[in-house]
Structures are given as structure tokens and as C-alpha cells.
Amino acid sequence: MKKMRATQSGSSRVAALKHRGKMIAGGLISFIFVASFTTPASAFATENSSQNTLTSTQARKATKSRVTVKSLRRARVPALCNHPAGRLKKGVWTNPEPYSGGTYLLSAKFGKIRKGHGREAVAVIGCDMGGVGWPGNVVMYSAKTKIIGTIKLLDVVPGSRTYVHSVKIRKGKVLVDVSGVTQAGDGSLWGTADTRLVLKWNKTKKKFVVVKKTKFTEKKIFRKVIALARKGKTGAIMKRTGMSASDAAQVINVTKMLNKGKTYSRKRLNCTSGDMGERVCTYSGEAGKPDEFSSYRSGIAVTFAKNGWRKYTVTYVTPFG
């Protein structure tokens, strides 16, 4: 009975629909038009939905391929410190041999370092053989966290204790500030100079290369001090070096005496390292021409203590002669 009622009910709806079509021809045409258009419209909706799904999938893949600190902590690392290449685990790769040290992620910077490759990474990687850390390393990674370049400080700057102070990315170039670089007069272990390396992707060689090196030492500061002393600018010397007023006055007096109106000569400036890693710069007639300062042998020694990237503090000022 229920089935029969349902059939009758369905037949009634069909009859009513036919009756409506006979009574209102325009309405029937309108109804048919809507019905026939509904099918492709739903198809378009389905197609758009499919496209949206693909876009979302692509977006997820792009997100997965985006290099991050998290992906770097499990990235592959090149052979460093006599270790073989390996893969980091939570930012560290440990040599399976006991007490043999390992490789580790220290820091990272993200940005555009190759044209047309989007966001990539510059990682600072440290390593050791179970003792004191070796000179630092800079490893470049693609958006998919694959190694695209390696620069070992040991190969590009002098010093066995060099380390990366900071990394910057500017206009597609990688600026690496390095500290602990040895210079004339330094011991074999600790360097007192700083160097800025500029790295750039070489399309021909298909690797990152060092395109520029700029070395910074205390000599530049000392030369500036001498230039200011010749002009008698006590306040400027104090501001530039942190000297006391009495030390600045000593520098001015000795410099005037040494120069006697002559222009400053770099040949009369000599800097070397002390026993505690400090830098001692002397400015005197002893380094000049023999006949230039025949009547006296005097000068001034200024001791610098390094206290940061390109920063030196004057600790002692000692006239001599």
C-alpha cells in the first residue's frame, strides 16, 4: 500500500508539472532552460573545486619545500673537520667514533641569494674533532634544503680560531663578518683582526665564490686618532676611542712633537700583539727615515683591547723617548 501511494504521489507530481507546462509555456521553457544549465554549472563547480584542491596541494608542497630552521636542523651537511658528510639530527651530527666530535648548526639567515630561486638559506655550521672548535663554515641551502654551496673559513682567511660573527643578505649577496682573523704580530692561535667576506652565486661555475674581502684592524682607528691629534681635537679623540681627557692630551702633545708640522706617515706606525692578545701600536720617529728624526728618539704607544666586531677600546697610552 505504501509503495502504491508513493507511485501515485509521484504520478500526481508529474501530471501537475505537465499541466503547469501546458498552462504556462513560457514557464516550461524557463524551467527547461534552468534545468539544462544546471548540469554544466555544477560541472564547472566540480572542476573549480578540483582546481582548488590542486592549488592547495601545490601550496602544501611549496610549504614543505620552504627551507626553515626546522628543516635545517635535519638537513644534510658536507664533509667538515675531517668528518664525512652526514645528516643532522636535531641540529647535530655526532661522529660514531667515541670522542671524535661532530658537526652542528649554529645559526641561519634566510633570503634571496640566487636570482629566481626564491627564499633560500645561509647556515653557519660549526665542527670539532672532540676538542676545540675548528674555524667556522658557511653552507648555503636551496628552498628544498639541499646544499648548493660551502665556504670554509679555513680556506679563505688566516687563523685557526676564526669564527662567523654575523651573516647578512643584501641584494642577492651574502655578507659574512668574520672575527679572530690573524694579522702581523698575532700569535698562532688567536687573531685580532676582523674581515668581511662577500659571497655571490657564480652562474658559470655554478657555485658560491668569495668576490670581495675587506680586512679591519686597529690601525684605521689609530690613524684617525693621529689625524685628530694633529688638529688638537681632544673631544673627538675621546669619543672615537674612549680615552680619558689626560690620555687624549698626551696623544696630542706627542703627535705634535713628532710631526713638527710634517704630514702623517704610515711608515711610522707599527702595531703588534701583546701577551694577552691586546694590540699595541707605536707611532714614532724610529720607523721613519734615519735623517728625519736624528735629534731624538721618542714616540707614543697606544694599547688597544678588542671588544667586539670592529670595536677596540684604548686601555693604555704611554709616551716614550
C-alpha positions in Angstrom: 0.0 0.0 0.0 2.8 2.4 0.9 4.5 1.7 -2.4 1.3 2.3 -4.4 0.8 5.6 -2.6 4.3 6.7 -3.4 3.8 5.9 -7.0 0.5 7.7 -7.1 2.1 10.6 -5.4 4.9 10.7 -8.0 2.4 10.4 -10.8 0.5 13.3 -9.4 3.6 15.5 -9.3 4.4 14.6 -12.9 0.8 15.3 -14.0 0.8 18.6 -12.2 4.1 19.5 -13.9 2.7 18.7 -17.3 -0.4 20.7 -16.6 1.8 23.6 -15.5 3.7 23.4 -18.7 0.5 23.4 -20.8 -0.9 26.3 -18.9 2.3 28.4 -19.0 4.5 27.7 -22.0 7.0 30.4 -21.1 7.3 28.9 -17.6 8.0 25.5 -19.1 10.7 26.9 -21.3 12.2 28.8 -18.4 12.2 25.7 -16.3 13.8 23.6 -19.1 16.5 26.3 -19.6 17.4 26.4 -15.9 17.4 22.6 -15.7 19.6 22.2 -18.8 22.0 25.0 -17.5 22.2 23.5 -14.0 24.2 20.5 -15.2 27.2 22.3 -16.7 27.1 24.8 -13.9 27.6 22.0 -11.4 30.3 20.6 -13.6 32.1 23.9 -13.5 31.7 24.0 -9.8 33.2 20.5 -9.6 36.1 21.5 -11.9 36.8 24.6 -9.9 36.7 22.6 -6.7 39.2 20.2 -8.3 41.4 23.1 -9.3 41.2 24.5 -5.8 42.3 21.1 -4.4 45.3 21.0 -6.8 46.2 24.5 -5.7 46.0 23.6 -2.1 48.2 20.6 -2.7 50.7 22.6 -4.6 50.7 25.1 -1.7 51.3 22.4 0.8 54.2 21.1 -1.3 55.6 24.6 -1.6 55.3 24.9 2.2 57.1 21.6 2.7 59.9 22.7 0.3 60.3 26.1 2.0 63.6 26.0 3.9 63.2 26.7 7.6 65.2 26.4 10.8 63.2 23.2 11.4 64.3 21.7 8.1 67.9 22.8 8.6 68.0 21.0 11.9 67.6 17.8 10.0 69.5 18.8 6.8 72.5 17.1 5.2 75.9 18.7 5.9 79.1 18.5 3.8 82.3 16.9 4.9 83.8 19.3 7.5 86.6 19.0 10.1 87.8 15.7 8.6 84.3 14.3 9.2 82.4 12.6 6.4 79.2 14.2 5.0 76.1 13.3 7.1 72.7 14.4 8.2 71.9 16.5 11.2 69.5 15.2 13.9 68.1 18.0 16.0 70.8 20.3 14.6 73.7 18.0 15.5 75.7 15.2 13.7 77.8 13.2 16.0 80.7 11.1 14.8 80.1 7.4 15.6 83.7 7.1 16.8 84.0 7.8 20.5 85.3 11.3 21.5 85.6 12.3 17.9 83.4 15.4 18.0 80.9 16.2 15.2 79.1 18.9 13.2 76.4 21.3 14.4 74.1 24.0 13.2 74.9 27.4 14.9 72.7 29.9 13.2 70.9 30.7 9.9 69.8 33.6 7.7 67.1 33.4 5.1 66.6 35.4 1.9 67.1 35.6 -1.8 70.7 34.6 -2.6 70.2 33.3 -6.2 68.1 35.1 -8.8 64.8 33.3 -9.5 65.1 30.7 -6.7 63.1 32.4 -4.0 63.8 32.1 -0.3 66.9 30.1 0.4 69.2 29.9 3.5 72.7 30.6 4.7 73.7 28.5 7.6 76.7 28.8 9.9 77.9 25.3 10.7 80.5 24.6 13.4 82.5 21.4 13.8 85.2 19.9 16.0 87.2 16.7 16.4 86.3 16.3 20.1 88.3 19.3 21.3 88.4 23.0 20.5 86.2 24.1 17.7 87.7 24.5 14.2 87.2 27.6 12.1 83.6 28.2 11.1 81.9 27.2 7.9 79.1 28.8 5.8 76.8 26.5 4.0 74.1 27.6 1.5 70.8 25.7 1.1 68.2 25.8 -1.5 64.4 26.2 -0.9 64.3 22.4 -0.7 67.0 22.4 2.0 69.6 20.9 -0.4 73.3 22.0 -0.2 74.1 24.5 -3.0 77.4 25.9 -1.7 80.0 25.6 1.1 82.7 28.2 2.2 85.2 27.0 4.8 86.8 29.9 6.7 90.0 27.8 7.0 90.3 28.1 3.2 89.7 31.9 2.8 91.1 33.7 5.8 94.2 33.2 8.0 93.7 31.9 11.6 93.0 28.7 13.3 90.3 30.1 15.6 88.3 32.2 13.1 84.5 32.3 13.6 81.5 33.8 12.0 80.4 36.9 13.9 77.3 37.6 11.8 75.6 37.0 8.3 73.7 39.4 6.3 71.9 39.1 2.9 71.9 42.2 0.7 70.7 42.4 -2.9 71.5 38.8 -3.6 74.9 38.9 -2.0 75.9 37.1 1.3 77.9 39.3 3.7 79.8 37.2 6.2 81.5 39.1 9.1 84.4 37.0 10.4 86.4 37.6 13.7 89.6 36.1 15.0 91.5 36.7 11.8 95.2 36.7 12.4 97.4 39.7 11.3 101.0 40.7 11.5 102.3 40.3 15.1 99.5 37.9 16.2 100.2 34.6 17.8 99.5 31.3 16.0 96.1 30.8 17.7 94.2 34.0 18.3 93.7 36.6 15.7 92.8 40.2 16.5 91.5 41.4 13.1 88.1 41.2 11.5 87.2 40.5 7.9 84.1 40.9 5.8 83.6 38.3 3.1 81.2 39.0 0.2 79.8 35.8 -1.3 78.0 35.6 -4.6 76.5 32.9 -6.8 78.6 32.3 -9.9 76.4 31.1 -12.7 79.3 29.9 -14.9 80.9 27.9 -12.1 77.6 27.1 -10.5 78.8 27.7 -7.0 79.2 30.4 -4.4 82.5 32.2 -4.6 84.2 34.9 -2.5 84.1 38.1 -4.6 85.5 40.5 -2.0 87.5 40.6 1.2 87.8 43.6 3.5 90.1 43.5 6.5 89.5 45.7 9.5 92.3 46.3 12.1 93.0 48.8 14.9 95.4 50.7 12.6 92.5 52.5 11.0 91.4 53.8 14.4 94.9 54.7 15.3 95.4 56.7 12.1 92.2 58.5 12.8 93.4 59.3 16.3 96.7 60.7 14.9 94.8 62.8 12.4 92.6 64.2 15.1 95.6 64.8 17.4 97.4 66.9 14.7 94.3 69.1 14.8 94.2 69.2 18.6 90.7 67.8 18.8 90.7 66.3 22.3 86.9 65.7 22.5 86.8 63.9 19.1 89.6 61.6 20.2 87.8 60.8 23.5 84.6 60.0 21.6 86.3 57.9 19.0 88.4 55.7 21.3 87.0 56.0 24.8 90.3 57.7 26.0 90.3 59.8 29.1 91.0 63.6 28.7 94.5 63.2 30.0 95.3 60.4 27.6 93.9 62.3 24.7 96.1 65.3 25.7 99.2 63.1 25.8 98.5 61.8 22.3 98.1 65.4 21.1 101.3 66.6 22.7 103.4 63.8 21.5 102.0 63.8 18.0 102.6 67.5 17.6 106.2 67.0 18.7 106.8 64.1 16.4 105.3 65.7 13.3 106.7 69.2 13.7 104.3 70.4 11.1 105.0 67.4 8.7 102.3 65.3 7.2 101.4 62.0 8.8 103.4 59.0 7.5 102.1 55.4 7.7 105.6 54.1 7.8 106.0 55.5 11.3 103.1 53.4 12.6 103.7 49.9 13.8 101.3 47.5 15.5 101.8 44.1 17.2 100.1 41.8 19.6 100.8 41.6 23.3 101.0 38.6 25.6 97.3 38.8 26.4 96.0 39.2 22.9 95.9 43.0 23.1 97.3 45.2 20.2 100.0 47.7 20.9 100.5 50.4 18.3 103.5 52.7 18.4 103.9 55.9 16.5 107.4 57.3 16.5 110.4 58.6 14.5 112.2 55.3 14.9 110.2 53.9 11.9 110.9 56.9 9.7 113.9 57.8 7.6 117.2 57.9 9.6 117.9 61.5 8.9 114.4 62.7 9.6 114.5 62.2 13.4 118.2 62.4 14.1 117.9 64.6 17.2 115.5 62.5 19.3 114.0 59.0 19.6 110.6 59.4 21.1 107.0 58.4 20.4 103.8 57.1 21.8 102.4 53.7 22.4 98.7 53.1 22.5 97.3 49.7 23.7 94.0 48.5 22.2 91.8 45.8 23.6 89.3 44.2 21.2 85.8 44.1 22.5 83.6 43.3 19.5 83.2 43.4 15.8 85.4 46.2 14.5 85.5 47.7 18.1 88.6 48.5 20.0 89.0 50.2 23.4 92.1 52.1 24.3 93.4 50.7 27.6 96.8 52.4 27.9 98.6 55.5 26.4 102.3 55.6 27.0 104.7 58.3 25.7 108.3 57.2 25.4 111.6 58.7 24.5 
